[in-house]
């Protein structure tokens, strides 16, 4: 049985390292998980890596099993897939997803893991946390049959939302990003692609996920009368300037937010967080989601990987981290 492990820590902003940890004996309602894969959520984790989390957001940004405090030293991450080595009989030997930092093995409450369905490859399952965010977004602003929908921002969250929208009957979807290379991802997801300058307007719903004021403004400008913009971006303490003149009032446009920290209000009575995560994993049976995993590296290289991602030397959506020779 695994009794010691290695964990990734941010020692100081911009400098990461692997540290040994000793694992406790699992209790009756706990599981010991040996990691197989974890995913680097590029936007959030590079913000943490560079020490960019605003002090006012320390509590909001805290991950479920985080150790340490922002800005550093801190153990951070939330996209982990592994195998249960010890725990209740119904979980023993199962592949599970957990919102845990990058660590080769860990002990958590059994209720903190979700079984990965047989039809979902373990490597793809690292996307569950991101797809969960996308599920909540589309609970907040579900499209209608025949709607014209644009997603502005082709990062992990934007592409996860796009992948789900592509499954809606009769919905015409366009992914908009400043990087022309995202056209390949859009093609793999089965949707149209445009740069901000060539994006089609007259949209019923725009989902904004670029984390930029320019993207938010462009998304608003693309709406048809009575259209809705769903805001998924997180800006920390950055001010965002937006022009609400022009057609904003005459077109009766709407802006609403979505936040994965709570289940969408329309689903509160019938769905729990566990239901949302289980649904996200079921949806990952779709092989199109593989387009969101754009690189892989062994766990030993994670400190360098995060430095390269943060510096822009390593472009990625979700970068896969492998353990034990996976």
C-alpha positions as CSV (number, residue, x, y, z in Angstrom):
1,X,0.0,0.0,0.0
2,X,1.1,3.6,-0.7
3,X,2.2,5.3,2.5
4,X,4.3,8.2,1.2
5,X,3.9,10.5,-1.7
6,X,5.2,13.5,-3.5
7,X,3.2,16.8,-3.8
8,X,3.7,19.8,-5.9
9,X,4.1,23.1,-4.0
10,X,4.5,26.6,-5.1
11,X,7.5,27.6,-2.9
12,X,7.5,31.3,-3.9
13,X,5.7,33.0,-6.8
14,X,7.2,31.6,-10.0
15,X,9.1,28.8,-8.3
16,X,7.6,25.3,-7.8
17,X,9.0,22.1,-6.3
18,X,8.0,18.6,-5.4
19,X,7.9,17.8,-1.6
20,X,7.6,14.5,0.1
21,X,4.5,13.9,2.3
22,X,3.6,11.1,4.7
23,X,0.0,9.9,4.2
24,X,-2.2,9.1,7.2
25,X,-3.9,5.7,7.6
26,X,-7.4,6.0,5.9
27,X,-10.3,6.0,8.3
28,X,-13.5,4.0,7.8
29,X,-15.1,6.6,5.6
30,X,-11.9,7.6,3.7
31,X,-10.1,6.4,0.6
32,X,-6.4,6.2,-0.3
33,X,-6.0,7.2,-4.0
34,X,-3.0,6.6,-6.2
35,X,-2.8,9.2,-8.8
36,X,-2.7,8.3,-12.5
37,X,-3.3,11.7,-14.1
38,X,-3.9,15.3,-13.2
39,X,-4.7,18.3,-15.3
40,X,-3.2,21.8,-15.3
41,X,-6.0,24.4,-15.6
42,X,-3.9,26.9,-17.5
43,X,-5.7,30.2,-16.7
44,X,-6.3,29.7,-12.9
45,X,-3.1,27.8,-12.1
46,X,-0.8,30.1,-13.9
47,X,-2.4,33.0,-12.0
48,X,-1.6,31.1,-8.8
49,X,1.9,30.2,-9.9
50,X,2.8,33.8,-10.6
51,X,1.4,35.1,-7.3
52,X,-1.4,36.9,-9.1
53,X,-4.4,36.1,-6.9
54,X,-5.6,39.3,-5.3
55,X,-5.6,39.4,-1.5
56,X,-9.4,40.1,-1.6
57,X,-9.9,36.8,-3.4
58,X,-7.8,34.5,-1.3
59,X,-10.9,32.8,0.3
60,X,-12.8,32.6,-3.0
61,X,-9.9,31.0,-4.8
62,X,-9.1,28.4,-2.2
63,X,-9.2,24.8,-3.6
64,X,-11.0,22.0,-1.7
65,X,-7.8,20.2,-0.5
66,X,-5.4,23.1,-0.7
67,X,-2.5,23.3,1.8
68,X,-0.8,26.6,2.7
69,X,-2.0,30.1,1.8
70,X,-1.7,32.5,-1.1
71,X,0.5,33.8,-2.4
72,X,3.0,31.1,-1.2
73,X,3.9,28.5,-0.1
74,X,0.8,26.8,-1.3
75,X,-0.2,23.4,-2.6
76,X,-2.8,24.0,-5.3
77,X,-4.8,22.2,-8.1
78,X,-8.1,20.5,-8.5
79,X,-8.1,18.1,-11.5
80,X,-7.0,14.7,-10.3
81,X,-7.8,11.2,-11.5
82,X,-6.5,8.0,-9.7
83,X,-7.2,4.5,-8.5
84,X,-8.6,3.7,-5.0
85,X,-6.0,1.5,-3.3
86,X,-7.8,1.4,0.1
87,X,-11.3,2.3,1.2
88,X,-14.9,1.0,1.2
89,X,-15.5,-2.1,-0.9
90,X,-17.7,-0.4,-3.5
91,X,-14.8,2.0,-4.4
92,X,-11.8,-0.4,-4.0
93,X,-9.9,-0.6,-7.3
94,X,-12.2,2.0,-9.0
95,X,-10.9,4.9,-11.1
96,X,-12.1,8.1,-9.5
97,X,-12.0,11.9,-10.0
98,X,-11.2,14.2,-7.1
99,X,-10.8,18.0,-6.7
100,X,-7.3,17.5,-5.3
101,X,-3.9,19.2,-5.9
102,X,-1.1,17.6,-7.9
103,X,0.1,14.8,-5.7
104,X,1.2,11.2,-6.4
105,X,-1.2,9.7,-3.8
106,X,-3.6,11.1,-1.2
107,X,-6.2,10.3,1.5
108,X,-9.6,12.0,1.3
109,X,-13.1,11.4,2.5
110,X,-14.9,8.8,0.3
111,X,-17.6,11.3,-0.5
112,X,-14.9,13.6,-2.1
113,X,-14.3,11.2,-5.0
114,X,-16.6,10.4,-8.0
115,X,-16.3,7.2,-9.9
116,X,-15.2,7.6,-13.5
117,X,-17.7,5.7,-15.8
118,X,-16.3,2.7,-17.7
119,X,-16.7,4.5,-21.1
120,X,-14.5,7.5,-20.1
121,X,-10.7,7.1,-20.4
122,X,-8.9,8.1,-17.2
123,X,-6.8,10.7,-19.0
124,X,-9.9,12.5,-20.4
125,X,-11.5,12.4,-17.0
126,X,-9.2,15.2,-15.7
127,X,-11.5,17.5,-17.6
128,X,-14.4,16.8,-15.2
129,X,-13.9,19.9,-13.1
130,X,-14.0,22.1,-16.2
131,X,-16.9,20.3,-17.7
132,X,-18.8,20.7,-14.4
133,X,-18.3,24.5,-14.8
134,X,-19.7,24.3,-18.3
135,X,-22.7,22.3,-17.2
136,X,-23.5,24.9,-14.5
137,X,-23.2,27.6,-17.1
138,X,-25.7,26.0,-19.4
139,X,-28.0,25.4,-16.5
140,X,-27.8,29.2,-15.9
141,X,-28.5,30.1,-19.5
142,X,-29.8,27.1,-21.5
143,X,-30.1,27.7,-25.2
144,X,-33.4,27.1,-27.1
145,X,-33.7,24.9,-30.1
146,X,-32.5,26.8,-33.1
147,X,-30.6,29.5,-31.1
148,X,-27.6,31.2,-32.6
149,X,-24.9,31.0,-29.9
150,X,-21.4,32.4,-29.8
151,X,-18.7,31.5,-27.2
152,X,-16.1,34.2,-26.9
153,X,-12.8,32.9,-25.5
154,X,-11.3,29.5,-26.6
155,X,-9.6,28.5,-23.3
156,X,-10.5,25.4,-21.3
157,X,-13.8,26.7,-20.0
158,X,-14.9,28.3,-23.3
159,X,-14.0,25.1,-25.2
160,X,-15.8,22.9,-22.7
161,X,-19.0,25.0,-23.0
162,X,-18.6,24.9,-26.8
163,X,-18.3,21.1,-26.8
164,X,-21.6,20.8,-24.9
165,X,-23.4,23.4,-27.1
166,X,-22.4,21.4,-30.1
167,X,-24.6,18.6,-28.9
168,X,-27.8,20.7,-28.7
169,X,-30.3,20.1,-31.5
170,X,-30.6,22.9,-34.0
171,X,-28.2,25.2,-32.2
172,X,-25.7,27.0,-34.4
173,X,-22.4,27.6,-32.5
174,X,-19.4,29.8,-33.3
175,X,-16.2,29.8,-31.2
176,X,-14.5,33.2,-31.2
177,X,-10.9,33.7,-30.2
178,X,-8.0,36.0,-31.0
179,X,-5.7,33.0,-31.7
180,X,-6.4,31.6,-35.2
181,X,-4.9,28.3,-34.1
182,X,-8.1,27.7,-32.1
183,X,-9.8,27.0,-35.4
184,X,-8.4,23.5,-35.2
185,X,-10.1,23.0,-31.8
186,X,-13.4,24.4,-33.1
187,X,-13.2,22.0,-36.1
188,X,-12.6,19.0,-33.7
189,X,-15.6,20.1,-31.6
190,X,-17.8,20.4,-34.7
191,X,-18.5,24.1,-34.6
192,X,-17.6,27.3,-36.6
193,X,-14.7,29.5,-35.8
194,X,-14.1,33.2,-36.1
195,X,-11.7,35.9,-34.9
196,X,-13.3,38.9,-33.1
197,X,-13.2,40.9,-36.3
198,X,-15.0,38.3,-38.4
199,X,-17.5,37.0,-35.8
200,X,-21.1,36.8,-36.9
201,X,-23.6,39.1,-35.0
202,X,-27.3,38.7,-34.3
203,X,-26.7,36.1,-31.7
204,X,-29.4,34.9,-29.2
205,X,-26.9,33.9,-26.6
206,X,-23.2,34.8,-26.1
207,X,-21.1,33.0,-23.5
208,X,-18.1,35.0,-22.5
209,X,-15.0,33.3,-21.2
210,X,-12.0,35.3,-22.5
211,X,-11.3,37.1,-19.1
212,X,-10.8,40.4,-21.0
213,X,-12.8,43.6,-21.2
214,X,-12.4,43.6,-25.0
215,X,-13.9,40.1,-25.2
216,X,-16.8,41.1,-23.0
217,X,-17.5,44.2,-25.1
218,X,-17.3,42.2,-28.4
219,X,-19.6,39.6,-27.0
220,X,-22.2,42.2,-26.0
221,X,-21.9,43.8,-29.5
222,X,-22.7,40.4,-31.1
223,X,-26.1,40.0,-29.5
224,X,-29.4,40.2,-31.3
225,X,-32.3,42.2,-29.6
226,X,-33.4,40.6,-26.4
227,X,-30.2,38.6,-26.4
228,X,-28.3,37.4,-23.3
229,X,-24.6,37.4,-22.5
230,X,-23.5,34.9,-19.9
231,X,-20.3,36.0,-18.1
232,X,-18.0,33.2,-17.0
233,X,-14.8,35.1,-16.7
234,X,-13.2,36.0,-13.4
235,X,-11.3,39.3,-13.2
236,X,-10.1,39.3,-9.6
237,X,-9.7,42.9,-8.6
238,X,-9.1,44.2,-12.1
239,X,-11.5,47.0,-13.2
240,X,-13.5,46.2,-16.3
241,X,-14.7,49.1,-18.6
242,X,-17.8,48.4,-20.7
243,X,-19.8,50.6,-23.0
244,X,-23.5,50.3,-22.4
245,X,-24.6,52.9,-24.9
246,X,-25.7,52.1,-28.4
247,X,-28.1,49.2,-28.6
248,X,-27.8,48.0,-25.0
249,X,-31.0,49.6,-23.7
250,X,-33.0,49.8,-27.0
251,X,-32.2,46.2,-27.7
252,X,-33.1,45.1,-24.2
253,X,-29.9,43.2,-23.8
254,X,-29.1,41.2,-20.7
255,X,-25.9,40.3,-18.8
256,X,-25.9,37.6,-16.2
257,X,-23.1,35.8,-14.3
258,X,-22.5,32.2,-13.7
259,X,-20.4,30.9,-10.8
260,X,-19.5,27.2,-10.3
261,X,-19.3,27.6,-6.5
262,X,-23.1,27.1,-6.3
263,X,-25.5,24.9,-8.2
264,X,-27.5,27.0,-10.7
265,X,-30.7,28.4,-9.1
266,X,-33.0,26.6,-11.6
267,X,-31.5,23.3,-10.4
268,X,-31.1,23.8,-6.7
269,X,-34.2,21.9,-5.7
270,X,-33.4,18.7,-7.6
271,X,-29.6,18.6,-8.1
272,X,-26.6,18.5,-5.7
273,X,-22.9,19.2,-6.4
274,X,-22.4,15.4,-6.6
275,X,-25.1,15.2,-9.3
276,X,-23.4,17.9,-11.3
277,X,-20.0,16.2,-11.1
278,X,-21.5,12.8,-12.0
279,X,-23.2,14.4,-15.0
280,X,-19.9,16.0,-16.1
281,X,-18.1,12.7,-16.1
282,X,-20.9,11.0,-18.0
283,X,-20.7,13.7,-20.7
284,X,-16.9,13.0,-21.0
285,X,-17.7,9.8,-22.9
286,X,-17.7,12.1,-26.0
287,X,-14.3,11.7,-27.6
288,X,-14.5,15.3,-28.9
289,X,-13.3,16.4,-25.5
290,X,-9.9,15.0,-26.3
291,X,-9.3,18.2,-28.3
292,X,-9.0,20.1,-25.0
293,X,-5.9,18.1,-23.9
294,X,-3.1,19.7,-25.8
295,X,0.1,18.2,-24.2
296,X,1.4,15.9,-21.5
297,X,4.4,15.7,-19.2
298,X,5.5,13.5,-16.3
299,X,4.8,14.7,-12.8
300,X,8.6,15.2,-12.2
301,X,8.5,18.0,-14.8
302,X,5.5,19.9,-13.4
303,X,7.6,22.7,-11.8
304,X,9.1,23.5,-15.2
305,X,5.8,22.9,-17.0
306,X,4.0,25.6,-14.9
307,X,6.9,28.0,-15.4
308,X,6.7,27.5,-19.2
309,X,2.9,27.8,-19.2
310,X,3.1,31.0,-17.1
311,X,5.8,32.5,-19.4
312,X,3.9,31.7,-22.6
313,X,6.6,29.3,-23.8
314,X,4.2,26.3,-23.7
315,X,0.8,27.0,-25.3
316,X,-2.0,24.7,-24.0
317,X,-5.6,24.3,-23.1
318,X,-5.4,21.5,-20.5
319,X,-1.9,20.1,-20.0
320,X,-2.0,16.5,-18.8
321,X,0.4,15.4,-16.0
322,X,1.1,11.7,-15.8
323,X,2.2,9.5,-12.8
324,X,4.0,6.2,-12.5
325,X,4.8,5.9,-16.2
326,X,1.3,6.4,-17.5
